[in-house]
């Protein structure tokens, strides 16, 4: 486990890192810091069960990009935020798996937006070239009502040269030295 100077504890894995969030605030903080390493055209796929923290992640990401009022587009499907770089927030929870869509993720990313997609497993369209995949999981004992109900595991992986380059920069602290966690 390594700790960045901003106190985020990360464990490096192939093509990304794992992170343990101890609550919504930590999830939003990680997302806010990650937003500084995003770029126009990046697509971020957010997978996990209901209540795992996907929308909290989007709120933190949008806040880090200068937009303070991100809301879940569960019923509207798509929300667009005019942040420093435009953000398109897509929630496919209510979309039937493999349903034909009137839009493409590639279309939004080509337009210069950063695209965050909740429930990407319901998407059957073409996969963009630069992607961060974030999988949110809840520890087994929490599902039975035991343990810290705020604990979440996040696995953050990349696909595509630019997405992996920027995630690597994030992991290296944008030039900051990684310090071994002495906790």
Protein Blocks (a to p, Z undefined) as FASTA:
>chain_A
ZZdfkopacdddehiacdddfbjklmmmmmmmmmmmgcehiacddeddehilmmmmmmmm
mmmnopabbccfklnopacdddfbdcddddfklpcehiacfbdfklmmmnopacddehkl
lpcbdcdfbdcdddddddfklmnopajfkbccdddddedjklmmmmmmmmnonopacddd
fZZ
